Amino acid sequence: MHALSNNLYLFVRNLLDREEGQDLVEYAMVVALIAFGAITGMGYLANGINTAFSQIATTLTADV
């Protein structure tokens, strides 16, 4: 297990040291940030939609 983590560390370190690897890391970070923002936004959106439908259901139940 130690050899695997050591190999992974050396691979990532090699990518960071190479110039062309930096572009890859930068793109990966941008994609990760966009994904994080999308996931967070979807969570808030889903919560808002759930609240709206719950209020509609409560209103319809009370009126019927």
Buried (B, 14 or more C-beta within 10 A) or exposed (E): EEEEEEEEEEEEEEBEEEEEBEEEEEEEEEEEEEEEEEEEEEEEEEEEEEEEEEEEEEEEEEEE
